[in-house]
Amino acid sequence: MSDLAYLWPYLRRHRRDLALAVGLILVETVFEMVIPLLMTGIVDYGVPNRDLGYLLRQGGWMVLCALLALVTGLLYARYAARTAYGFGADLRRAQFEQMQSYDFANLDRFSSASLVTRMTTDVTVMQNAISGGLRPLVRSPVMLGLGIALSFFLNPRLAVVFLVSAPVLGVILALIVRKVGPLYGRQQRAVDALNSRVRECLTAIRAVKAFVRGEYEQEQFDAVNRELTDVSRETFRHAVLNLPAFQLVMYAVVVAILWQGGRMILIGGMTVGDLTAFLSYVLQVMNSLMLISNVFLMLTRSLASARRIREVLEERPELADPAEPVEEVPDGRVELRDVSFRYHQDAEHDALSHVTLTIPAGQTVGIIGGTGSAKTTLVQLIPRLYEATEGTVLVGGHPVQDYPLSVLRDAVGIVLQKNVLFAGTVRENLRWGDPEADDAALWAACRQAGAEEFLRRMPDGLDTRLEQGGVNLSGGQRQRLCIARTLLKRPRVLIFDDSTSAVDTATAARIRRALAGLQGVTKIIIAQRIISVMEADQIVILDDGKVHAVGNHASLLASDPIYQEIYHSQQRGGIQDG
């Protein structure tokens, strides 16, 4: 229940609508509970005496109570819906805002599919718990209390039946809740797995078709779909036992009351009207108990969803802004002092180990190395996407921890290895770099990034619509737009993480020449091709997370065996020495 209590502040914001909904339920319940009392008079006095006026008067009161109950029920539905959907909207907003504050390390702990499920399916479960559970949660205890009280008022001897049936129903409910509680958690995890499989298949649908792996993907989907189906069947196989078990007890109680009540009528200890009213209250009490049991099942499922939502909201970013921040990055100087890094505290080995490196402001530095040598990991420490495990990373002469994250990341532009474009126009995507950029600035950035030539050929130019992920562009076009977007930030440090791998050699050369003209900007280029870094002021060779060698092209080619091996493997068939 602590998980539900944790989410209470989000519901408390809608306390006015919630209070109105609860009040309307209470009024509706009172009107419904009056009807059996009115019916008692009709059966005992109106019908035997054939008093038409009395029958019409009592019947009129019954109709009025029914109409008032209907009106209050409709009003309740309105305010309950406002409460439930307002609560759901606040939960989704809170989760989304929390996710925006996450660091890369936080995102590593949640899969994308799980976060989507927590913001959609789990929130929907919470909404349904309010819209479908509030009414029986408030109404049932009231009807239960009034029904039992009025039953004892009509006939205390018959009302003893509640003292027998209530413990039986309580035991049945406890057994069912104990069984289905863990199953609801399994069910939500199965939804995560299904969403993950669907998302991965749709994202990579072109690769699936290119490799003719549709049948394989179908098998993978069938597996997770079958898992969700099986756990859902098992969950509801136990949950639905609630209804027949309660009905069995209820009808057994009704039969016992009819038998005993009939005997009491025969000996004059009870009237037919009293028995009719008593049965009405019994049915209301039993229905209330059944509704309460359904509420418990709904709350059991809500607990699983509330726990998952709470995990998202309680996850705290590992990186924080300093108490006395440096508000400006003075220049593009980058320094790493004995830096080590591991992605998880319990990892056996460091991804980076004792890296010491100095990059003066305005220099162009190339970083090369084999796959898995931690090139990307190294540059992600500069904008503080991850925190160094040991050692110090400095930008502009200050440790990166001294800057607010927004200031540091505005000063460090990084073109990620995976190109990310959003659905919308080219102009909207480019303005992520500078929201105030005019068309002249946008075209200038596109010119430097080599994107102008293909944008000019498009009928809509900067207003060309991009699909999600920019799938209607080629890989090279996406890379060039991502470079242009980063250039619009006018950063002091510019990082390219293998960002020209999808463009031809001539275009890559034009981009390098344009970037070379950027004055005062430190450029760090991760590349697989030596031709991309040959003209750099210094080249860093990484090997297994360690700095193997640092130098320029000529010195490394003359002395370093790893660089020589890479160079000759890429220059085979060309001139001997470049």
N, C-alpha and C positions, 0 to 999 in steps of 0.2 A: 504493500500500500504506500510505501514511501515514494515510489515512482510516481504514483498518481498525485500524491501531495506535492511533489516537486513541480508538477505541471499546473497546480492550482492557480498560481499568479496569472497565468495566461487566460484562465477561465474567469478569474475575478474581474478582469477588465470588462466583462459583459454581465456583471452582477445585476444590473437593472433589468435586462431582459430575462436573466435567469430567475430573479425574484418574481417577476410578473408571471413567468411560466409556472413556477411552483405554486404561486397563489391561485392561479386559474385551475390547476389540477385539484387543489384542495376544495375549491368552490364546486367544481364539477362532481367531485366525489360525494360531497354532502347532498347535492341534488339527487344523485343516483341512490344514495342510501335511504332517502326519504320515501322513495317510490314503493318499496315493499311494505312500509308501515301504512301507506295510503291503501294499498291493495288489501291489507288485512281487514280494514273496515268494509270494503266492498264485499269480500267473501263472507264475513260474519254478520253484517247488518244489512247492507244494500240488497244483496241477492235474496236472502231468506225473506225479508220484509217487502220485497218488490218496490222499494222506494226509489223511483226513477230520478227524482230530484237529487237525492243523496248520491246515486250512482253517477249522475252527470257532474255533480259538484266535485266528487272525489276524482272522477275520471279527468275532469278539467285540470285539477291540480297536478295529476300525474302527467298529463300532456305538457303543462307549463314547465314542470320540473325537467321533463325530457328535452324540451326545446332549450331551456336555459343550460342544461348540461351539454347540448349540441353546440350552442354558441360559445360557451366557455372552452369547449374542446377545440373548436376551430381557432379561437384566439390563442390557446396554448400552442397549437401547431405553429402559428406564426412566430411567436416569441422563442419557442424551442429551436426553430430553424435558424433564426437570427443568432441565437446563442451558439449553436453547434457549428455553423459555418463561419461565424466570426472567430470562434475558438480555433477552428482548423486553419483559417487564414493566418492567424497570429502564430500558430505553431510552425507552419511552413515558412513564414517570413523569418521567424527566429532561427530556424535551422539554416536557411539560406544565408542569412547575415553571419551566422557562426562559421559556416563553411568558407565564406569570403575571407575570414580572418585566419584560416588554417595555414600552417606552413606545409612545405612538401612532406615533412616528417609526419604531420597529422594525416595528410591525405594518403600516405603509405599504409595507414592502419585501417582505412575504410576502402572497400572497393566502390567504384562508381555506381555499379548496379545496386549495391546495398544502400548507398546514400539516396538514390532515386526512390527505392522502395520505402525507405524511412520517411521521405517527404510526401509520398503519395499514398501507398497502401496503409502504412501505419497510421498516418494522420486520418485517413478515411475511417479506419477502425475506431479511432477516438471520437470522431464526429458522430458515427453511428451509435456509439455508446451513449452519447448525450441525446441525440434526436430519438433513438429507439428505447433508451434505457431510463431517461429521466422520468417519463410518465409512470411506468410501473414502479420505479424506485421510490417515488413520492406517494403515488396513489395506493400501492399495495399495502404498505404498513398502516395507512389511515383506514382503508377498507377492512384490513385484518383486525385492527383494534376495535373499530366501530361494530364490525360484524360479530366479533366474539362478545363484546359488551351487550349488544342488542339480543344476541342469542341467549345469553345468560339471563337477560331481562325477561325474555319470552318463556324460557323453560330451562332452569339450571340443571335439571337431571339429564336432559338430552345434550346440553352443551358440554357435558363431561367428555364427549367423544373427541373434542379437540385436544384434550390432555393426552389422549392415546395416539391420535394420528400425527400430531405435530412432531414428536420425537422420531417417528418412523420416517417422515418426509425429510427431517433434518439429516438423518443418517444417510438416506439415499442421495441427497444433494452433496453431502461431504464426500462420499465415495466417487461421485461423478466428477466433481471439481478437482479432486486429487488426481484423477486419471487424466483429464483433458488439459490441465494446466501446462505441463511440459510439452504437450503435443502442439499447442498453439505457437510456442517458440520455434519448434521444428518446422512448422508450417511457414512461418515468416522467413526462416532461413532458406527454405525450399523456393520461396518466391524470389529471394535474392539470387539464387543460382539460376533460375529461369530467366530473370531479367538480364543477368550477366551474359548468358548464352545468346539471347536474342540480340542484345546490344552489340556483342562482338561479331556476330554473323552479319548484321546489317552494316556495321562499319567496314567490314572486310569483304563485302559482297562481291566486289570486282575480282578480288583474289580467289574467292571461292569458285566463281565461274571460270576464271582463267585456268585454274588447276582441275576443273571438273570434279569438285569435291562436294557437290550438292548432297549426294547420298550420305557421305560421312557426316556432314553438318546436320542432316536430318536425323541420323542415329544419335548424335550428341544431344540434339534437342529432345528427341523422344526419351532419352534417359532422364534428363532433368524434369521433363514434363511428367513422366511416369512417377518420379519420386514425389513431386508435388501432389499428384493425384492420389498416390498411396497414402501419404501422410494426412491428406485432407479427408480421405475416406475413413481412416482410422480415428481421426479426431472427431468427426461428426457421427461415426458409428457409436461412440460412447456418449457424445453430447445429446443425441436424440433419445437416449434411454430416459432422459429426464421426463419427457412428455408421457409415454406410456406408464412409467412407474407412478407418476403423480395421478394420472387418470385412474389407474387401478385402485389406489388408496382412496381417491375421491368417490368413485362409484361404490366402493365397499362401505364407505361412511354413509352415503345416501341410502343404500339398501338397509343398513343398520338403523338409521333414523326413521325410515318409513315403517320398518317392522315394529320398532319400539313406539314410535309416534302413533301408529294405527292402534296398538294395544291401549295407549293412553286415551285416545279418542273414544274407544269402546267403553272404557270404564269412567269416562267423564272427566278425565284429568287434563284434557287439552281440546281446543276447538280446531276445526278444519282450517280456519283462517290463520290461527297461530302456527299450525304445522306448515301451511303454505309459505307464510312469511319466514318461518324458521328455515325451511329448505332454501329459500332465496338467499338468506344470509349465509347458510352453509356453503352454497355454491359460490357466493362472492368471496367467502373466506378461502375456500379451496382454490379458486381461480387466483386470488391474491398470492397464495403460497406458491402456485405454479409460476406466476409472473415474477415473484421474487427469486425463484430458482433460475429463471431465464436471465434475470439481471445478474445473478452471481456468475453464470456462465459467460455473459457478455463482459463483466468486469474481469473475469479470468483472462479472456482474450485481450482485453484492453491493457491489462498489466504487462503482457508480453510486448505489446506495441509501445506502451509508455516507457518501458525499460530501454527499448531501442532508441526512442526519441531522446530520452535523457542522456544516453551515451553520446549522442551528437552534440547536445547542448552543453554537456559538461566537459567535452574535450577542449582543452586549453592550448592555445598556440605556445610552442616552446620558445619562440623568439619574441622579445618584448622591446619596446622603445626605452632608451635610457632616461634616467631622471633629469639629467642636465645634458640635453642633446647638443651636438654640433649641427647647426641648421644649414650648412652649405658645404659641399665637397669642393675644396679649393682647386684641385687639379686632378689629372688622370693617373697619377703615380700609383702603382700597385705593388704591394710587397707581401710575401708570405714568409713567415718566420717559424721554421721547424713545425710545420702544420701536418697533423695527422687527422684522419677522419674515418669513421665507420658508420654505416647506416643504422645499425642496431647495437645497443650496448652489449648484447650477448653474442655478437658476431665473433668468430674465431680469429679473423684477420682484418687488418685495416684496409680500407679501399685506397687511401692515400697514406703514405708513411714518411714522416720527417722531410717534408718538402720545404725547401728554402729557395726563394726566387725573388728577384727585384726587377721591376719593369718601370723605367723612367717615363714621365709624362710625355705623351706624343709619340712614343715608339710604336713600331709595328712588330708584334711577336707572333711567331708561328709555333703551334704545339702539334707534334705528331707522335705517333706510337701505335702499337698493335691494338687490335680489338681487345677491350677489357683492361687497357692500361690506365684507366681512370682519367681520361682527358676531360670528358664532360663533367665528372665529379669535381675536378679542380676548379673549373670556371664557375660552377654553381656556388662555390663558396664566396666568390667576389661580391655578387649582389646579395649575399646572405640568404640564398634560397635554402641552404642548409647551414648549420652552425658547425664550425670546426670542433672536433673532439679534443684536440690538443693544439697548442701553438696559437699564433695570432695572424689574422688577415688584416692588412691595412690598405685603405684607399685614400688617396690625397693626404697621406701622412698620419691619418687617424685610424685606430681600430674600427672595423665595420660596426661593432657594437655601440660606438659613440654616436652614430647617426640614427635618426628616425628611419624606419624601413622605407617610408615613402620618399624621403630625401635621397637615400642611398640608391634605391632602384630607379629613381628618375635620372640619376647621374650615371648609372650603368645600364647601357642598352644591350640586350642579349637576344640574338636571333637563335631560337632553339633548334635542336636537331630535327624535331618533329614540327612541321609547319602547321600553324593553327590560324585558320581564317573562320570568320563567322558569317552566318546567313545575313545578307544585306547587300548594299552596294559597295563598290570598291572604295568610294569616298568615305563611307562610314567605317570601313575597316582601317583605312589609312589614318583616320582621325583618332584612332586609339593612341597613336604616337603624339599627336597634338590636336586637342579638340577645337582649337581656334584657327587651325591652319586654313588659309585660303587656297584657291585653285592653283595659284602661281607656286605656292610652297609645295603643294601636293605634286605638281608636275615636275618641279625641281628634284624632289626626293625620288620620284619614279625614274627620272633621267639618270641620276647617280646609281640607282639600283638596276638599271638596264630594263626596267619595266615599261618605259615610255613607248618603245617601238611596238609592242603587241597591244598596248592599250589604245594607241592611236588607230589601230586597225579595227578596233571594236566600235560598232555604230554608236553605242552609248558612252564610250570613254569611261570617265570616272563614275558614271551612273550605271555601269554594267552590274547586273544583279549576280551575286554569288550564292551558290547553294551552300548548305551547311558543310563546313570543312573545305569549301572552295573546290568541290569535286568536279565542277564544270571547267576547271582550268587544269593545265598540265602541271606536273611536279615542279618544273623549272619556273613556270609563271608564278606559282604559289610562293616559291622561295624568294623570287625577286620582289613580290609585293610585301612579304614579311620583312625583307631588308629595308625597303622604302619606309615602311611603318616605323621601324626602329630608328632610322635616320631622322625622322621628324621629331624625335625626342631631343635631338641635339645633345647627346650624352657626352660625358667626359671620357668614359671608357666604353668601347664598342667591342662586343664579343660575337664572333661568328662561329657557331658550332656546326662545322661541316655544312655551311649554309649555301654553298654553290655546287654541291655534289650532283644536282639534277640539271645543271645548265651545261651547255657545250663549252669547250675550252676557250673559244674566241670571246664568248659573252662573259665568261668568268674573268678573262684578262681585262675586258673593258670595265667591269665592276671594280677590279682591284686598282686600276688606274684612277677611277673616279674617287675611290676611297682614299687613295694616297694623297689626294688634294685636300683632305680634311685636316686643317691645322689645329694643333693642340689637343687632338683626340688620340687617346691610347687605343690601339687596335690589336685585339687578340684573336688569332685565326686558328681554329682547330681544323685540320685538313687531313685527308687520306693521301692526297696527291702532293708530292714535293713541289710541283710546279706552282702550287698555290701559295707556298711560303718561301720560295727561293730568294725573293727580294726582301724578306723581312730583316729588320735590324738584328734580331736574334731568333734562334730557333731552339725550342725546348723539346728534348726527346724524353718521353715518359716510358717507363718499362715496369710493369707490375706495380703501379702506384708509386713509383719512386722516380726522381729526376735522374736520368741516366747521363745526359750530357746537355750542355748549353753552348751555343756558338752561332756563327753565321754559316751560310751555305758553304763557302769555300773552306773554312776551317774544319767543319764537320765532315765534308766530303774527303778531306785529306787525312783525317785521323780517326773517325768513329766508325767501327765496323757495322753497327746497326743502321746508321744513316746510309752508309755505302750500299748495304744490302737492299734497303728500300729504294734508293735512287736507281741502282742498276736494274732492279726488277721492273721499275716503271719506265726506264729509258731504253729497254731492250729494243733493238731495231733502229734506234736513233743515233745521233752522233755520240762519240765516246764520252765526252766530258761536258755534255749539255751545251 
